[in-house]
């Protein structure tokens, strides 16, 4: 008796990346004392894909973290790092991302 191999027919969708699901909160934490001390000031700024928090570093320079969509701060408003949180968001098939919630 001859056996036939079963082959999976590859359609176009088997080759493409699936974009499904929503971003969900993986973890949430307060800024550490060390992180707060490293920042001279933080302010909300407009960025390419929405608002971000611009951190003016005590050592010089600036760094940016996107603002959470749930945040109520507007462009130009200061961010109190004692009250803000860092969110790590996850989504199947994607790398984790960080957002600031304030």
C-alpha positions as CSV (number, residue, x, y, z in Angstrom):
1,X,0.0,0.0,0.0
2,X,1.4,3.4,-1.0
3,X,1.3,6.2,1.6
4,X,0.7,9.8,0.5
5,X,2.5,12.6,2.4
6,X,0.2,15.3,3.6
7,X,1.4,18.8,2.7
8,X,0.1,22.0,4.1
9,X,-1.0,24.3,1.3
10,X,0.7,27.7,2.0
11,X,-1.6,30.5,1.4
12,X,-0.5,34.1,1.4
13,X,-1.8,34.5,5.0
14,X,0.6,31.9,6.3
15,X,3.5,34.1,5.2
16,X,2.3,37.4,6.7
17,X,2.6,38.7,10.3
18,X,-0.7,38.7,12.2
19,X,-1.6,42.0,13.8
20,X,-4.2,41.1,16.4
21,X,-5.2,41.9,19.8
22,X,-4.8,45.0,21.9
23,X,-2.0,46.3,24.1
24,X,-2.5,45.3,27.7
25,X,-0.7,46.4,30.9
26,X,2.0,43.8,31.7
27,X,3.3,45.8,34.7
28,X,3.1,49.2,36.4
29,X,5.5,50.8,38.8
30,X,6.4,54.1,40.3
31,X,9.6,55.9,39.4
32,X,12.4,55.0,41.8
33,X,14.1,57.6,44.0
34,X,17.3,57.1,41.9
35,X,15.3,57.8,38.6
36,X,13.7,60.9,40.1
37,X,17.0,62.3,41.3
38,X,18.5,61.8,37.8
39,X,15.8,64.1,36.3
40,X,15.8,67.9,36.6
41,X,12.4,68.3,35.1
42,X,9.8,66.5,33.0
43,X,7.3,68.1,30.6
44,X,4.8,66.8,28.1
45,X,5.7,67.5,24.4
46,X,4.1,66.8,21.1
47,X,5.8,64.0,19.2
48,X,5.4,62.2,15.9
49,X,2.8,59.6,17.1
50,X,1.2,61.5,20.0
51,X,2.5,63.1,23.2
52,X,5.6,62.1,25.0
53,X,7.3,63.1,28.2
54,X,10.6,64.9,27.7
55,X,13.0,64.3,30.6
56,X,15.6,66.9,31.2
57,X,18.4,64.9,32.7
58,X,20.5,66.2,35.6
59,X,23.6,65.0,33.8
60,X,22.7,67.0,30.7
61,X,20.6,66.1,27.6
62,X,17.1,65.0,27.2
63,X,15.3,61.6,26.8
64,X,11.8,60.9,25.8
65,X,9.1,58.3,26.8
66,X,5.7,58.2,25.1
67,X,2.7,59.3,27.2
68,X,0.0,56.7,28.0
69,X,-3.2,57.3,26.1
70,X,-5.0,57.2,29.5
71,X,-3.0,60.2,30.7
72,X,-4.7,63.6,31.2
73,X,-1.7,65.8,30.9
74,X,-1.4,68.2,27.9
75,X,1.5,69.6,25.9
76,X,3.5,72.0,28.0
77,X,2.4,70.6,31.4
78,X,5.0,69.5,33.9
79,X,5.0,65.9,35.1
80,X,5.6,65.2,38.8
81,X,7.6,61.9,38.8
82,X,6.5,61.2,42.4
83,X,2.9,60.8,41.1
84,X,3.6,59.3,37.6
85,X,3.9,55.7,36.8
86,X,5.9,53.6,34.2
87,X,3.7,51.2,32.3
88,X,5.0,48.2,30.5
89,X,2.5,47.1,27.8
90,X,2.5,43.8,26.0
91,X,0.8,42.5,22.9
92,X,1.1,39.1,21.2
93,X,3.7,39.1,18.5
94,X,5.2,42.4,19.5
95,X,8.0,43.6,21.8
96,X,7.0,45.2,25.1
97,X,6.7,49.0,25.1
98,X,7.0,51.5,27.9
99,X,4.7,54.4,28.5
100,X,4.4,57.1,31.2
101,X,1.0,57.5,32.9
102,X,0.3,60.7,34.7
